[in-house]
């Protein structure tokens, strides 16, 4: 992380605002990654179901 001088020193308001922006951005990115992974898994499951159904194979999604 950044050095403590910025937090305690001058311009701390701007620094803390920038820091909170960075934190919220990181949180958003991790949330986006989770969502993307979930969507990919769901899409893969649906795709498998569709493909197996086309070939007449019954595939159970757990």
C-alpha positions, -999 to 999 in steps of 0.1 A, spaced: 0 0 0 10 37 0 33 52 26 19 66 59 33 101 51 4 107 27 -22 97 52 -9 118 81 7 146 60 -8 174 38 -34 166 12 -47 137 34 -83 145 24 -75 140 -13 -54 110 -6 -80 93 15 -106 100 -12 -83 85 -38 -77 55 -15 -114 49 -9 -119 52 -47 -92 25 -52 -107 3 -26 -142 5 -40 -127 -1 -75 -110 -33 -62 -142 -44 -45 -161 -38 -78 -135 -57 -98 -136 -87 -75 -174 -87 -76 -173 -84 -114 -149 -114 -115 -173 -134 -93 -202 -125 -115 -183 -134 -146 -173 -168 -132 -209 -175 -122 -222 -165 -157 -195 -186 -174 -204 -217 -153 -241 -212 -159 -235 -208 -197 -214 -239 -198 -240 -259 -179 -268 -247 -203 -246 -254 -233 -238 -289 -221 -275 -296 -215 -284 -283 -250 -257 -304 -267 -265 -335 -248 -302 -330 -255 -294 -327 -292 -277 -361 -291 -305 -376 -271 -284 -380 -240 -300 -370 -208 -276 -350 -187 -285 -341 -151 -272 -307 -139 -261 -310 -103 
